[in-house]
Amino acid sequence: MLSRKGRIKIVDDFAAWVADALSRVPLSEAPLTFEVANALPTISLPHADPADLFLAASAKAFGLTLVTADRNLIHAQGISVMANS
C-alpha cells in the first residue's frame, strides 16, 4: 500500500524487496495469533485504522518495540514505541 501511494520506493518487485530486507536485518515475522487478537481490545489509538491496531496489538502480545514514523502510533499507550522520523 505504501508503495502504491508513493510513500516508499521499491526498486524490485515486492517479494524480492522483502526477501532482501529480511536477509540484511535480523528480523522475524510476528504471526497473527490468539494472543494478538486478545490484545486488540486493550489498545487505544486516536483513530480506528485496523492495520495500526493489529501492529500495536502484535507489539504488545510479543513484547516487541514498534518502530514507526506514524504520529498516531508513536503516542500509543501500553506498548514500547521507537519513533523513526
HTML snippet that shows the backbone in 3Dmol.js (N, CA, C, O; Angstrom):
<script src="https://3Dmol.org/build/3Dmol-min.js"></script>
<div id="view" style="width:600px;height:400px;position:relative"></div>
<script>
const pdb = `
ATOM      1  N   MET A   1       0.821  -1.191   0.000  1.00  0.00           N
ATOM      2  CA  MET A   1       0.000   0.000   0.000  1.00  0.00           C
ATOM      3  C   MET A   1       0.867   1.258   0.000  1.00  0.00           C
ATOM      4  O   MET A   1       0.595   2.211  -0.731  1.00  0.00           O
ATOM      5  N   LEU A   2       1.917   1.251   0.830  1.00  0.00           N
ATOM      6  CA  LEU A   2       2.784   2.432   0.892  1.00  0.00           C
ATOM      7  C   LEU A   2       3.487   2.660  -0.441  1.00  0.00           C
ATOM      8  O   LEU A   2       3.685   3.801  -0.860  1.00  0.00           O
ATOM      9  N   SER A   3       3.857   1.583  -1.093  1.00  0.00           N
ATOM     10  CA  SER A   3       4.500   1.711  -2.403  1.00  0.00           C
ATOM     11  C   SER A   3       3.521   2.273  -3.431  1.00  0.00           C
ATOM     12  O   SER A   3       3.872   3.159  -4.210  1.00  0.00           O
ATOM     13  N   ARG A   4       2.303   1.759  -3.429  1.00  0.00           N
ATOM     14  CA  ARG A   4       1.288   2.250  -4.366  1.00  0.00           C
ATOM     15  C   ARG A   4       0.985   3.723  -4.140  1.00  0.00           C
ATOM     16  O   ARG A   4       0.716   4.456  -5.092  1.00  0.00           O
ATOM     17  N   LYS A   5       1.029   4.161  -2.885  1.00  0.00           N
ATOM     18  CA  LYS A   5       0.746   5.554  -2.562  1.00  0.00           C
ATOM     19  C   LYS A   5       1.954   6.456  -2.779  1.00  0.00           C
ATOM     20  O   LYS A   5       1.855   7.675  -2.641  1.00  0.00           O
ATOM     21  N   GLY A   6       3.117   5.848  -3.124  1.00  0.00           N
ATOM     22  CA  GLY A   6       4.318   6.636  -3.364  1.00  0.00           C
ATOM     23  C   GLY A   6       5.035   7.068  -2.095  1.00  0.00           C
ATOM     24  O   GLY A   6       5.910   7.932  -2.148  1.00  0.00           O
ATOM     25  N   ARG A   7       4.681   6.481  -0.952  1.00  0.00           N
ATOM     26  CA  ARG A   7       5.317   6.868   0.318  1.00  0.00           C
ATOM     27  C   ARG A   7       6.646   6.162   0.522  1.00  0.00           C
ATOM     28  O   ARG A   7       7.506   6.661   1.247  1.00  0.00           O
ATOM     29  N   ILE A   8       6.825   5.000  -0.113  1.00  0.00           N
ATOM     30  CA  ILE A   8       8.125   4.331  -0.137  1.00  0.00           C
ATOM     31  C   ILE A   8       8.384   3.886  -1.564  1.00  0.00           C
ATOM     32  O   ILE A   8       7.450   3.657  -2.331  1.00  0.00           O
ATOM     33  N   LYS A   9       9.653   3.765  -1.914  1.00  0.00           N
ATOM     34  CA  LYS A   9      10.032   3.338  -3.261  1.00  0.00           C
ATOM     35  C   LYS A   9      10.637   1.946  -3.178  1.00  0.00           C
ATOM     36  O   LYS A   9      11.581   1.709  -2.424  1.00  0.00           O
ATOM     37  N   ILE A  10      10.087   1.038  -3.955  1.00  0.00           N
ATOM     38  CA  ILE A  10      10.602  -0.316  -4.040  1.00  0.00           C
ATOM     39  C   ILE A  10      11.098  -0.524  -5.453  1.00  0.00           C
ATOM     40  O   ILE A  10      10.319  -0.492  -6.406  1.00  0.00           O
ATOM     41  N   VAL A  11      12.408  -0.739  -5.589  1.00  0.00           N
ATOM     42  CA  VAL A  11      13.021  -0.881  -6.907  1.00  0.00           C
ATOM     43  C   VAL A  11      12.657  -2.227  -7.529  1.00  0.00           C
ATOM     44  O   VAL A  11      12.243  -2.285  -8.687  1.00  0.00           O
ATOM     45  N   ASP A  12      12.810  -3.316  -6.760  1.00  0.00           N
ATOM     46  CA  ASP A  12      12.483  -4.651  -7.239  1.00  0.00           C
ATOM     47  C   ASP A  12      10.996  -4.907  -7.048  1.00  0.00           C
ATOM     48  O   ASP A  12      10.252  -4.042  -6.587  1.00  0.00           O
ATOM     49  N   ASP A  13      10.583  -6.104  -7.410  1.00  0.00           N
ATOM     50  CA  ASP A  13       9.213  -6.460  -7.079  1.00  0.00           C
ATOM     51  C   ASP A  13       9.117  -6.642  -5.560  1.00  0.00           C
ATOM     52  O   ASP A  13      10.133  -6.828  -4.890  1.00  0.00           O
ATOM     53  N   PHE A  14       7.923  -6.589  -5.035  1.00  0.00           N
ATOM     54  CA  PHE A  14       7.717  -6.586  -3.586  1.00  0.00           C
ATOM     55  C   PHE A  14       8.327  -7.804  -2.911  1.00  0.00           C
ATOM     56  O   PHE A  14       8.996  -7.665  -1.887  1.00  0.00           O
ATOM     57  N   ALA A  15       8.112  -8.995  -3.459  1.00  0.00           N
ATOM     58  CA  ALA A  15       8.635 -10.218  -2.833  1.00  0.00           C
ATOM     59  C   ALA A  15      10.159 -10.183  -2.761  1.00  0.00           C
ATOM     60  O   ALA A  15      10.738 -10.582  -1.751  1.00  0.00           O
ATOM     61  N   ALA A  16      10.807  -9.716  -3.809  1.00  0.00           N
ATOM     62  CA  ALA A  16      12.273  -9.617  -3.809  1.00  0.00           C
ATOM     63  C   ALA A  16      12.737  -8.580  -2.796  1.00  0.00           C
ATOM     64  O   ALA A  16      13.748  -8.780  -2.121  1.00  0.00           O
ATOM     65  N   TRP A  17      12.006  -7.475  -2.685  1.00  0.00           N
ATOM     66  CA  TRP A  17      12.360  -6.419  -1.730  1.00  0.00           C
ATOM     67  C   TRP A  17      12.273  -6.939  -0.302  1.00  0.00           C
ATOM     68  O   TRP A  17      13.170  -6.689   0.503  1.00  0.00           O
ATOM     69  N   VAL A  18      11.198  -7.661   0.023  1.00  0.00           N
ATOM     70  CA  VAL A  18      11.035  -8.212   1.371  1.00  0.00           C
ATOM     71  C   VAL A  18      12.129  -9.237   1.655  1.00  0.00           C
ATOM     72  O   VAL A  18      12.736  -9.206   2.725  1.00  0.00           O
ATOM     73  N   ALA A  19      12.389 -10.139   0.718  1.00  0.00           N
ATOM     74  CA  ALA A  19      13.433 -11.153   0.907  1.00  0.00           C
ATOM     75  C   ALA A  19      14.786 -10.498   1.144  1.00  0.00           C
ATOM     76  O   ALA A  19      15.544 -10.937   2.009  1.00  0.00           O
ATOM     77  N   ASP A  20      15.095  -9.454   0.386  1.00  0.00           N
ATOM     78  CA  ASP A  20      16.369  -8.744   0.561  1.00  0.00           C
ATOM     79  C   ASP A  20      16.432  -8.069   1.928  1.00  0.00           C
ATOM     80  O   ASP A  20      17.452  -8.150   2.612  1.00  0.00           O
ATOM     81  N   ALA A  21      15.355  -7.410   2.327  1.00  0.00           N
ATOM     82  CA  ALA A  21      15.326  -6.730   3.629  1.00  0.00           C
ATOM     83  C   ALA A  21      15.498  -7.735   4.770  1.00  0.00           C
ATOM     84  O   ALA A  21      16.236  -7.471   5.719  1.00  0.00           O
ATOM     85  N   LEU A  22      14.832  -8.867   4.685  1.00  0.00           N
ATOM     86  CA  LEU A  22      14.932  -9.878   5.736  1.00  0.00           C
ATOM     87  C   LEU A  22      16.322 -10.504   5.798  1.00  0.00           C
ATOM     88  O   LEU A  22      16.757 -10.947   6.861  1.00  0.00           O
ATOM     89  N   SER A  23      17.022 -10.542   4.660  1.00  0.00           N
ATOM     90  CA  SER A  23      18.376 -11.109   4.660  1.00  0.00           C
ATOM     91  C   SER A  23      19.404 -10.135   5.229  1.00  0.00           C
ATOM     92  O   SER A  23      20.466 -10.557   5.686  1.00  0.00           O
ATOM     93  N   ARG A  24      19.101  -8.840   5.207  1.00  0.00           N
ATOM     94  CA  ARG A  24      20.044  -7.816   5.677  1.00  0.00           C
ATOM     95  C   ARG A  24      19.909  -7.478   7.152  1.00  0.00           C
ATOM     96  O   ARG A  24      20.883  -7.084   7.793  1.00  0.00           O
ATOM     97  N   VAL A  25      18.711  -7.629   7.693  1.00  0.00           N
ATOM     98  CA  VAL A  25      18.432  -7.213   9.061  1.00  0.00           C
ATOM     99  C   VAL A  25      17.851  -8.408   9.814  1.00  0.00           C
ATOM    100  O   VAL A  25      16.983  -9.105   9.289  1.00  0.00           O
ATOM    101  N   PRO A  26      18.320  -8.651  11.039  1.00  0.00           N
ATOM    102  CA  PRO A  26      17.815  -9.795  11.789  1.00  0.00           C
ATOM    103  C   PRO A  26      16.390  -9.567  12.305  1.00  0.00           C
ATOM    104  O   PRO A  26      16.186  -9.215  13.467  1.00  0.00           O
ATOM    105  N   LEU A  27      15.429  -9.771  11.434  1.00  0.00           N
ATOM    106  CA  LEU A  27      14.024  -9.587  11.775  1.00  0.00           C
ATOM    107  C   LEU A  27      13.316 -10.930  11.746  1.00  0.00           C
ATOM    108  O   LEU A  27      13.768 -11.875  11.098  1.00  0.00           O
ATOM    109  N   SER A  28      12.219 -10.999  12.446  1.00  0.00           N
ATOM    110  CA  SER A  28      11.355 -12.167  12.331  1.00  0.00           C
ATOM    111  C   SER A  28       9.919 -11.683  12.232  1.00  0.00           C
ATOM    112  O   SER A  28       9.579 -10.597  12.702  1.00  0.00           O
ATOM    113  N   GLU A  29       9.100 -12.489  11.627  1.00  0.00           N
ATOM    114  CA  GLU A  29       7.702 -12.118  11.451  1.00  0.00           C
ATOM    115  C   GLU A  29       6.926 -12.389  12.737  1.00  0.00           C
ATOM    116  O   GLU A  29       7.224 -13.335  13.465  1.00  0.00           O
ATOM    117  N   ALA A  30       5.942 -11.561  13.004  1.00  0.00           N
ATOM    118  CA  ALA A  30       5.058 -11.754  14.155  1.00  0.00           C
ATOM    119  C   ALA A  30       3.719 -12.247  13.610  1.00  0.00           C
ATOM    120  O   ALA A  30       2.985 -11.477  12.990  1.00  0.00           O
ATOM    121  N   PRO A  31       3.394 -13.516  13.831  1.00  0.00           N
ATOM    122  CA  PRO A  31       2.153 -14.058  13.272  1.00  0.00           C
ATOM    123  C   PRO A  31       0.916 -13.536  14.001  1.00  0.00           C
ATOM    124  O   PRO A  31       0.988 -13.099  15.150  1.00  0.00           O
ATOM    125  N   LEU A  32      -0.203 -13.591  13.312  1.00  0.00           N
ATOM    126  CA  LEU A  32      -1.477 -13.245  13.932  1.00  0.00           C
ATOM    127  C   LEU A  32      -1.914 -14.452  14.753  1.00  0.00           C
ATOM    128  O   LEU A  32      -2.220 -15.511  14.206  1.00  0.00           O
ATOM    129  N   THR A  33      -1.938 -14.282  16.058  1.00  0.00           N
ATOM    130  CA  THR A  33      -2.255 -15.376  16.972  1.00  0.00           C
ATOM    131  C   THR A  33      -3.421 -14.975  17.867  1.00  0.00           C
ATOM    132  O   THR A  33      -3.896 -13.841  17.820  1.00  0.00           O
ATOM    133  N   PHE A  34      -3.874 -15.924  18.682  1.00  0.00           N
ATOM    134  CA  PHE A  34      -4.909 -15.620  19.662  1.00  0.00           C
ATOM    135  C   PHE A  34      -4.444 -14.513  20.601  1.00  0.00           C
ATOM    136  O   PHE A  34      -5.232 -13.637  20.958  1.00  0.00           O
ATOM    137  N   GLU A  35      -3.160 -14.539  21.009  1.00  0.00           N
ATOM    138  CA  GLU A  35      -2.634 -13.523  21.924  1.00  0.00           C
ATOM    139  C   GLU A  35      -2.733 -12.125  21.316  1.00  0.00           C
ATOM    140  O   GLU A  35      -3.031 -11.160  22.019  1.00  0.00           O
ATOM    141  N   VAL A  36      -2.484 -12.018  20.013  1.00  0.00           N
ATOM    142  CA  VAL A  36      -2.604 -10.723  19.332  1.00  0.00           C
ATOM    143  C   VAL A  36      -4.072 -10.293  19.320  1.00  0.00           C
ATOM    144  O   VAL A  36      -4.390  -9.155  19.664  1.00  0.00           O
ATOM    145  N   ALA A  37      -4.954 -11.194  18.929  1.00  0.00           N
ATOM    146  CA  ALA A  37      -6.386 -10.871  18.901  1.00  0.00           C
ATOM    147  C   ALA A  37      -6.886 -10.499  20.293  1.00  0.00           C
ATOM    148  O   ALA A  37      -7.715  -9.600  20.437  1.00  0.00           O
ATOM    149  N   ASN A  38      -6.389 -11.182  21.308  1.00  0.00           N
ATOM    150  CA  ASN A  38      -6.796 -10.911  22.685  1.00  0.00           C
ATOM    151  C   ASN A  38      -6.296  -9.537  23.159  1.00  0.00           C
ATOM    152  O   ASN A  38      -6.926  -8.915  24.015  1.00  0.00           O
ATOM    153  N   ALA A  39      -5.185  -9.067  22.619  1.00  0.00           N
ATOM    154  CA  ALA A  39      -4.633  -7.760  22.998  1.00  0.00           C
ATOM    155  C   ALA A  39      -5.362  -6.599  22.314  1.00  0.00           C
ATOM    156  O   ALA A  39      -5.274  -5.463  22.780  1.00  0.00           O
ATOM    157  N   LEU A  40      -6.069  -6.864  21.231  1.00  0.00           N
ATOM    158  CA  LEU A  40      -6.736  -5.792  20.477  1.00  0.00           C
ATOM    159  C   LEU A  40      -7.618  -4.890  21.335  1.00  0.00           C
ATOM    160  O   LEU A  40      -7.510  -3.670  21.210  1.00  0.00           O
ATOM    161  N   PRO A  41      -8.481  -5.417  22.195  1.00  0.00           N
ATOM    162  CA  PRO A  41      -9.349  -4.522  22.979  1.00  0.00           C
ATOM    163  C   PRO A  41      -8.598  -3.666  24.000  1.00  0.00           C
ATOM    164  O   PRO A  41      -9.157  -2.711  24.539  1.00  0.00           O
ATOM    165  N   THR A  42      -7.340  -4.004  24.266  1.00  0.00           N
ATOM    166  CA  THR A  42      -6.575  -3.235  25.254  1.00  0.00           C
ATOM    167  C   THR A  42      -5.821  -2.074  24.626  1.00  0.00           C
ATOM    168  O   THR A  42      -5.183  -1.292  25.331  1.00  0.00           O
ATOM    169  N   ILE A  43      -5.889  -1.955  23.300  1.00  0.00           N
ATOM    170  CA  ILE A  43      -5.160  -0.906  22.580  1.00  0.00           C
ATOM    171  C   ILE A  43      -6.096   0.278  22.341  1.00  0.00           C
ATOM    172  O   ILE A  43      -7.214   0.114  21.852  1.00  0.00           O
ATOM    173  N   SER A  44      -5.624   1.455  22.691  1.00  0.00           N
ATOM    174  CA  SER A  44      -6.394   2.673  22.456  1.00  0.00           C
ATOM    175  C   SER A  44      -5.575   3.608  21.571  1.00  0.00           C
ATOM    176  O   SER A  44      -4.510   4.086  21.963  1.00  0.00           O
ATOM    177  N   LEU A  45      -6.088   3.854  20.385  1.00  0.00           N
ATOM    178  CA  LEU A  45      -5.423   4.765  19.451  1.00  0.00           C
ATOM    179  C   LEU A  45      -6.372   5.915  19.121  1.00  0.00           C
ATOM    180  O   LEU A  45      -7.587   5.778  19.261  1.00  0.00           O
ATOM    181  N   PRO A  46      -5.821   7.047  18.684  1.00  0.00           N
ATOM    182  CA  PRO A  46      -6.688   8.191  18.378  1.00  0.00           C
ATOM    183  C   PRO A  46      -7.448   8.043  17.062  1.00  0.00           C
ATOM    184  O   PRO A  46      -8.167   8.960  16.664  1.00  0.00           O
ATOM    185  N   HIS A  47      -7.305   6.923  16.390  1.00  0.00           N
ATOM    186  CA  HIS A  47      -8.017   6.670  15.144  1.00  0.00           C
ATOM    187  C   HIS A  47      -8.370   5.187  15.088  1.00  0.00           C
ATOM    188  O   HIS A  47      -7.913   4.413  15.930  1.00  0.00           O
ATOM    189  N   ALA A  48      -9.163   4.789  14.125  1.00  0.00           N
ATOM    190  CA  ALA A  48      -9.659   3.409  14.089  1.00  0.00           C
ATOM    191  C   ALA A  48      -9.073   2.615  12.919  1.00  0.00           C
ATOM    192  O   ALA A  48      -9.775   1.795  12.328  1.00  0.00           O
ATOM    193  N   ASP A  49      -7.823   2.836  12.579  1.00  0.00           N
ATOM    194  CA  ASP A  49      -7.193   2.106  11.476  1.00  0.00           C
ATOM    195  C   ASP A  49      -6.914   0.673  11.929  1.00  0.00           C
ATOM    196  O   ASP A  49      -6.086   0.464  12.815  1.00  0.00           O
ATOM    197  N   PRO A  50      -7.589  -0.322  11.337  1.00  0.00           N
ATOM    198  CA  PRO A  50      -7.401  -1.707  11.771  1.00  0.00           C
ATOM    199  C   PRO A  50      -5.953  -2.186  11.649  1.00  0.00           C
ATOM    200  O   PRO A  50      -5.484  -2.948  12.494  1.00  0.00           O
ATOM    201  N   ALA A  51      -5.250  -1.754  10.618  1.00  0.00           N
ATOM    202  CA  ALA A  51      -3.853  -2.181  10.446  1.00  0.00           C
ATOM    203  C   ALA A  51      -3.001  -1.677  11.609  1.00  0.00           C
ATOM    204  O   ALA A  51      -2.167  -2.419  12.128  1.00  0.00           O
ATOM    205  N   ASP A  52      -3.200  -0.433  12.019  1.00  0.00           N
ATOM    206  CA  ASP A  52      -2.449   0.113  13.155  1.00  0.00           C
ATOM    207  C   ASP A  52      -2.787  -0.624  14.447  1.00  0.00           C
ATOM    208  O   ASP A  52      -1.913  -0.869  15.278  1.00  0.00           O
ATOM    209  N   LEU A  53      -4.058  -0.974  14.610  1.00  0.00           N
ATOM    210  CA  LEU A  53      -4.457  -1.727  15.804  1.00  0.00           C
ATOM    211  C   LEU A  53      -3.758  -3.084  15.852  1.00  0.00           C
ATOM    212  O   LEU A  53      -3.289  -3.503  16.911  1.00  0.00           O
ATOM    213  N   PHE A  54      -3.685  -3.770  14.713  1.00  0.00           N
ATOM    214  CA  PHE A  54      -3.004  -5.066  14.674  1.00  0.00           C
ATOM    215  C   PHE A  54      -1.511  -4.914  14.918  1.00  0.00           C
ATOM    216  O   PHE A  54      -0.912  -5.760  15.583  1.00  0.00           O
ATOM    217  N   LEU A  55      -0.896  -3.859  14.396  1.00  0.00           N
ATOM    218  CA  LEU A  55       0.530  -3.623  14.655  1.00  0.00           C
ATOM    219  C   LEU A  55       0.775  -3.406  16.148  1.00  0.00           C
ATOM    220  O   LEU A  55       1.677  -4.007  16.732  1.00  0.00           O
ATOM    221  N   ALA A  56      -0.027  -2.550  16.751  1.00  0.00           N
ATOM    222  CA  ALA A  56       0.142  -2.257  18.177  1.00  0.00           C
ATOM    223  C   ALA A  56      -0.151  -3.485  19.034  1.00  0.00           C
ATOM    224  O   ALA A  56       0.567  -3.749  19.999  1.00  0.00           O
ATOM    225  N   ALA A  57      -1.195  -4.237  18.694  1.00  0.00           N
ATOM    226  CA  ALA A  57      -1.528  -5.435  19.457  1.00  0.00           C
ATOM    227  C   ALA A  57      -0.437  -6.491  19.315  1.00  0.00           C
ATOM    228  O   ALA A  57      -0.144  -7.205  20.275  1.00  0.00           O
ATOM    229  N   SER A  58       0.161  -6.600  18.144  1.00  0.00           N
ATOM    230  CA  SER A  58       1.264  -7.549  17.939  1.00  0.00           C
ATOM    231  C   SER A  58       2.458  -7.160  18.794  1.00  0.00           C
ATOM    232  O   SER A  58       3.078  -8.014  19.428  1.00  0.00           O
ATOM    233  N   ALA A  59       2.780  -5.876  18.815  1.00  0.00           N
ATOM    234  CA  ALA A  59       3.888  -5.404  19.650  1.00  0.00           C
ATOM    235  C   ALA A  59       3.623  -5.733  21.114  1.00  0.00           C
ATOM    236  O   ALA A  59       4.518  -6.181  21.830  1.00  0.00           O
ATOM    237  N   LYS A  60       2.405  -5.511  21.546  1.00  0.00           N
ATOM    238  CA  LYS A  60       2.066  -5.779  22.950  1.00  0.00           C
ATOM    239  C   LYS A  60       2.103  -7.277  23.260  1.00  0.00           C
ATOM    240  O   LYS A  60       2.674  -7.690  24.270  1.00  0.00           O
ATOM    241  N   ALA A  61       1.504  -8.076  22.405  1.00  0.00           N
ATOM    242  CA  ALA A  61       1.410  -9.518  22.653  1.00  0.00           C
ATOM    243  C   ALA A  61       2.783 -10.186  22.670  1.00  0.00           C
ATOM    244  O   ALA A  61       3.017 -11.106  23.453  1.00  0.00           O
ATOM    245  N   PHE A  62       3.689  -9.727  21.807  1.00  0.00           N
ATOM    246  CA  PHE A  62       5.002 -10.363  21.697  1.00  0.00           C
ATOM    247  C   PHE A  62       6.097  -9.623  22.461  1.00  0.00           C
ATOM    248  O   PHE A  62       7.257 -10.033  22.436  1.00  0.00           O
ATOM    249  N   GLY A  63       5.729  -8.526  23.145  1.00  0.00           N
ATOM    250  CA  GLY A  63       6.717  -7.758  23.894  1.00  0.00           C
ATOM    251  C   GLY A  63       7.751  -7.114  22.992  1.00  0.00           C
ATOM    252  O   GLY A  63       8.935  -7.069  23.325  1.00  0.00           O
ATOM    253  N   LEU A  64       7.301  -6.614  21.844  1.00  0.00           N
ATOM    254  CA  LEU A  64       8.196  -6.018  20.852  1.00  0.00           C
ATOM    255  C   LEU A  64       8.172  -4.498  20.939  1.00  0.00           C
ATOM    256  O   LEU A  64       7.241  -3.909  21.489  1.00  0.00           O
ATOM    257  N   THR A  65       9.194  -3.881  20.395  1.00  0.00           N
ATOM    258  CA  THR A  65       9.212  -2.430  20.232  1.00  0.00           C
ATOM    259  C   THR A  65       8.761  -2.125  18.816  1.00  0.00           C
ATOM    260  O   THR A  65       9.328  -2.637  17.851  1.00  0.00           O
ATOM    261  N   LEU A  66       7.753  -1.300  18.697  1.00  0.00           N
ATOM    262  CA  LEU A  66       7.228  -0.899  17.398  1.00  0.00           C
ATOM    263  C   LEU A  66       8.020   0.301  16.913  1.00  0.00           C
ATOM    264  O   LEU A  66       8.026   1.344  17.567  1.00  0.00           O
ATOM    265  N   VAL A  67       8.691   0.168  15.767  1.00  0.00           N
ATOM    266  CA  VAL A  67       9.450   1.266  15.179  1.00  0.00           C
ATOM    267  C   VAL A  67       8.578   1.861  14.082  1.00  0.00           C
ATOM    268  O   VAL A  67       8.218   1.177  13.124  1.00  0.00           O
ATOM    269  N   THR A  68       8.239   3.145  14.232  1.00  0.00           N
ATOM    270  CA  THR A  68       7.305   3.766  13.299  1.00  0.00           C
ATOM    271  C   THR A  68       7.524   5.268  13.198  1.00  0.00           C
ATOM    272  O   THR A  68       8.052   5.901  14.113  1.00  0.00           O
ATOM    273  N   ALA A  69       7.109   5.817  12.072  1.00  0.00           N
ATOM    274  CA  ALA A  69       7.088   7.267  11.898  1.00  0.00           C
ATOM    275  C   ALA A  69       5.652   7.796  11.993  1.00  0.00           C
ATOM    276  O   ALA A  69       5.423   9.001  11.893  1.00  0.00           O
ATOM    277  N   ASP A  70       4.702   6.900  12.183  1.00  0.00           N
ATOM    278  CA  ASP A  70       3.291   7.265  12.264  1.00  0.00           C
ATOM    279  C   ASP A  70       3.021   7.967  13.600  1.00  0.00           C
ATOM    280  O   ASP A  70       3.178   7.371  14.665  1.00  0.00           O
ATOM    281  N   ARG A  71       2.619   9.225  13.529  1.00  0.00           N
ATOM    282  CA  ARG A  71       2.402  10.018  14.750  1.00  0.00           C
ATOM    283  C   ARG A  71       1.349   9.409  15.669  1.00  0.00           C
ATOM    284  O   ARG A  71       1.456   9.512  16.891  1.00  0.00           O
ATOM    285  N   ASN A  72       0.338   8.780  15.090  1.00  0.00           N
ATOM    286  CA  ASN A  72      -0.703   8.158  15.915  1.00  0.00           C
ATOM    287  C   ASN A  72      -0.148   6.978  16.705  1.00  0.00           C
ATOM    288  O   ASN A  72      -0.522   6.771  17.859  1.00  0.00           O
ATOM    289  N   LEU A  73       0.744   6.205  16.089  1.00  0.00           N
ATOM    290  CA  LEU A  73       1.327   5.054  16.770  1.00  0.00           C
ATOM    291  C   LEU A  73       2.433   5.462  17.729  1.00  0.00           C
ATOM    292  O   LEU A  73       2.637   4.801  18.748  1.00  0.00           O
ATOM    293  N   ILE A  74       3.148   6.532  17.427  1.00  0.00           N
ATOM    294  CA  ILE A  74       4.235   6.989  18.300  1.00  0.00           C
ATOM    295  C   ILE A  74       3.706   7.272  19.701  1.00  0.00           C
ATOM    296  O   ILE A  74       4.414   7.062  20.686  1.00  0.00           O
ATOM    297  N   HIS A  75       2.489   7.738  19.794  1.00  0.00           N
ATOM    298  CA  HIS A  75       1.916   8.098  21.089  1.00  0.00           C
ATOM    299  C   HIS A  75       1.007   7.009  21.669  1.00  0.00           C
ATOM    300  O   HIS A  75       0.263   7.264  22.615  1.00  0.00           O
ATOM    301  N   ALA A  76       1.063   5.817  21.115  1.00  0.00           N
ATOM    302  CA  ALA A  76       0.239   4.720  21.626  1.00  0.00           C
ATOM    303  C   ALA A  76       0.659   4.375  23.049  1.00  0.00           C
ATOM    304  O   ALA A  76       1.847   4.316  23.364  1.00  0.00           O
ATOM    305  N   GLN A  77      -0.315   4.152  23.884  1.00  0.00           N
ATOM    306  CA  GLN A  77      -0.067   3.822  25.287  1.00  0.00           C
ATOM    307  C   GLN A  77      -0.029   2.307  25.466  1.00  0.00           C
ATOM    308  O   GLN A  77      -0.748   1.578  24.782  1.00  0.00           O
ATOM    309  N   GLY A  78       0.801   1.841  26.373  1.00  0.00           N
ATOM    310  CA  GLY A  78       0.826   0.437  26.729  1.00  0.00           C
ATOM    311  C   GLY A  78       1.722  -0.435  25.887  1.00  0.00           C
ATOM    312  O   GLY A  78       1.772  -1.648  26.093  1.00  0.00           O
ATOM    313  N   ILE A  79       2.441   0.160  24.930  1.00  0.00           N
ATOM    314  CA  ILE A  79       3.394  -0.601  24.122  1.00  0.00           C
ATOM    315  C   ILE A  79       4.698   0.171  24.035  1.00  0.00           C
ATOM    316  O   ILE A  79       4.734   1.381  24.258  1.00  0.00           O
ATOM    317  N   SER A  80       5.763  -0.537  23.709  1.00  0.00           N
ATOM    318  CA  SER A  80       7.052   0.101  23.509  1.00  0.00           C
ATOM    319  C   SER A  80       7.128   0.607  22.073  1.00  0.00           C
ATOM    320  O   SER A  80       6.935  -0.155  21.126  1.00  0.00           O
ATOM    321  N   VAL A  81       7.413   1.907  21.920  1.00  0.00           N
ATOM    322  CA  VAL A  81       7.470   2.518  20.584  1.00  0.00           C
ATOM    323  C   VAL A  81       8.769   3.293  20.440  1.00  0.00           C
ATOM    324  O   VAL A  81       9.184   4.006  21.353  1.00  0.00           O
ATOM    325  N   MET A  82       9.405   3.147  19.291  1.00  0.00           N
ATOM    326  CA  MET A  82      10.593   3.938  18.954  1.00  0.00           C
ATOM    327  C   MET A  82      10.247   4.770  17.728  1.00  0.00           C
ATOM    328  O   MET A  82       9.926   4.222  16.674  1.00  0.00           O
ATOM    329  N   ALA A  83      10.311   6.071  17.861  1.00  0.00           N
ATOM    330  CA  ALA A  83       9.989   6.959  16.741  1.00  0.00           C
ATOM    331  C   ALA A  83      11.086   6.876  15.676  1.00  0.00           C
ATOM    332  O   ALA A  83      12.275   6.950  15.986  1.00  0.00           O
ATOM    333  N   ASN A  84      10.676   6.723  14.442  1.00  0.00           N
ATOM    334  CA  ASN A  84      11.581   6.670  13.307  1.00  0.00           C
ATOM    335  C   ASN A  84      11.175   7.787  12.359  1.00  0.00           C
ATOM    336  O   ASN A  84      10.228   7.646  11.586  1.00  0.00           O
ATOM    337  N   SER A  85      11.894   8.891  12.424  1.00  0.00           N
ATOM    338  CA  SER A  85      11.493  10.025  11.583  1.00  0.00           C
ATOM    339  C   SER A  85      12.239  10.071  10.284  1.00  0.00           C
ATOM    340  O   SER A  85      12.010  10.968   9.473  1.00  0.00           O
TER     341      SER A  85
END
`;
const viewer = $3Dmol.createViewer("view");
viewer.addModel(pdb, "pdb");
viewer.setStyle({}, {cartoon: {color: "spectrum"}});
viewer.zoomTo();
viewer.render();
</script>
